[in-house]
Amino acid sequence: MTMTLPSAYNQDQAAQLIGVQIEETRPGYASASLTIRSEHLNGLGTLHGGIVFLLADTVFAQVCNARGIPTVASKCDITFHQPSMVGDTLRAIGEERYLKGRTGIYDVTVTNQDNSVVAHFRGHSIALKPA
């Protein structure tokens, strides 16, 4: 059963609050960007890891819900490769790697304006059972 869902982003107040901009969403693919502001920094003056995770998780939500079936995360992990600073623009691209039955696996790569990889995120999803 396919349901018509509002865009995951339209309901995502946290992503909107920090400034995530959705670029594209379609089955199997999603992308978004975020320009780093001072309020995104941690105590060491670099981008807070939670902000990187939130950007990647937002793209994950977009791509795994793009088929119109309510889907949630069952597991996610992230590997950070380099820091980001105020003024950097990050872009996250999410791609479906596996989808069978109610489960899926999605990879999100986060890069900066120089196309250097900032982080890799992998999310496992599970589609909710119809009511």
C-alpha positions as CSV (number, residue, x, y, z in Angstrom):
1,M,0.0,0.0,0.0
2,T,1.4,3.4,-1.0
3,M,0.3,6.4,1.0
4,T,0.6,10.1,0.1
5,L,2.8,11.7,2.7
6,P,3.7,15.3,3.3
7,S,7.3,15.9,2.5
8,A,9.5,14.7,5.4
9,Y,11.1,18.2,5.3
10,N,7.9,20.1,5.6
11,Q,7.3,18.4,9.0
12,D,11.0,18.6,10.1
13,Q,11.2,21.7,12.3
14,A,14.8,20.9,13.5
15,A,16.2,20.8,9.9
16,Q,14.4,24.0,9.0
17,L,15.6,25.7,12.2
18,I,19.3,25.1,11.4
19,G,18.9,26.0,7.8
20,V,18.9,22.8,5.8
21,Q,17.9,23.3,2.2
22,I,16.4,20.4,0.3
23,E,17.7,20.3,-3.3
24,E,16.2,17.2,-4.8
25,T,14.1,14.2,-3.6
26,R,13.1,11.2,-5.8
27,P,12.9,7.5,-5.2
28,G,16.4,6.2,-4.5
29,Y,18.0,9.7,-4.2
30,A,17.9,12.9,-2.2
31,S,20.2,15.9,-1.7
32,A,20.4,18.9,0.6
33,S,22.8,21.7,1.6
34,L,23.6,23.7,4.7
35,T,25.8,26.8,5.1
36,I,27.6,26.8,8.4
37,R,26.8,29.6,10.8
38,S,28.4,30.5,14.2
39,E,25.5,28.9,16.1
40,H,26.4,25.6,14.5
41,L,29.8,25.4,16.2
42,N,31.0,23.3,19.1
43,G,33.1,24.5,22.0
44,L,36.3,24.0,20.0
45,G,35.1,26.4,17.2
46,T,34.4,23.8,14.6
47,L,31.1,22.4,13.3
48,H,29.2,20.4,15.9
49,G,29.0,16.7,14.9
50,G,25.3,16.7,15.8
51,I,24.7,19.3,13.0
52,V,26.5,17.1,10.4
53,F,24.4,14.1,11.6
54,L,21.2,16.2,11.4
55,L,22.0,17.2,7.8
56,A,22.8,13.6,6.8
57,D,19.7,12.2,8.7
58,T,17.5,14.8,7.0
59,V,18.6,13.5,3.6
60,F,18.2,9.9,4.8
61,A,14.6,10.7,5.8
62,Q,13.9,12.3,2.4
63,V,15.3,9.4,0.4
64,C,13.7,6.6,2.4
65,N,10.3,8.3,2.4
66,A,10.4,9.3,-1.3
67,R,8.3,6.3,-2.3
68,G,5.4,7.5,-0.2
69,I,5.5,4.7,2.3
70,P,6.0,5.9,6.0
71,T,9.5,4.8,6.9
72,V,11.7,5.3,10.0
73,A,15.3,4.7,10.9
74,S,16.2,1.4,12.7
75,K,19.9,2.1,12.9
76,C,22.3,4.9,11.8
77,D,26.0,5.5,12.1
78,I,28.3,8.2,10.9
79,T,32.1,8.6,10.3
80,F,33.5,12.0,10.5
81,H,36.5,12.7,8.2
82,Q,37.3,16.4,8.6
83,P,36.0,19.5,10.4
84,S,34.0,22.3,8.9
85,M,34.1,26.0,9.8
86,V,31.8,29.0,9.6
87,G,31.1,29.9,6.0
88,D,31.6,26.4,4.7
89,T,28.7,25.0,2.6
90,L,28.0,21.4,3.1
91,R,26.1,19.2,0.6
92,A,24.7,15.8,1.5
93,I,23.7,13.2,-1.1
94,G,21.7,10.2,-0.1
95,E,21.4,7.0,-2.2
96,E,19.4,3.9,-1.8
97,R,21.7,0.8,-1.6
98,Y,19.2,-1.9,-0.7
99,L,15.4,-2.1,-0.5
100,K,13.5,-5.4,0.0
101,G,10.2,-5.8,1.8
102,R,10.1,-3.3,4.7
103,T,13.8,-2.8,5.1
104,G,16.3,-0.5,3.3
105,I,19.9,0.7,3.5
106,Y,20.9,4.2,2.5
107,D,24.3,5.9,2.2
108,V,24.7,9.6,2.6
109,T,28.0,11.4,1.7
110,V,28.5,14.9,3.1
111,T,31.0,17.1,1.2
112,N,32.1,20.7,1.6
113,Q,32.3,23.4,-1.1
114,D,35.7,22.0,-2.2
115,N,34.0,18.6,-2.8
116,S,36.1,17.2,0.1
117,V,34.3,14.5,2.1
118,V,33.3,15.6,5.5
119,A,31.4,12.6,6.6
120,H,29.9,9.2,5.6
121,F,26.5,8.2,7.1
122,R,24.7,4.9,6.7
123,G,21.1,4.5,7.7
124,H,19.0,1.4,7.9
125,S,15.3,1.9,7.5
126,I,12.1,0.0,8.2
127,A,8.7,0.8,6.6
128,L,5.9,1.1,9.1
129,K,3.2,-1.5,8.9
130,P,-0.1,-0.1,7.6
131,A,-2.7,0.6,10.3
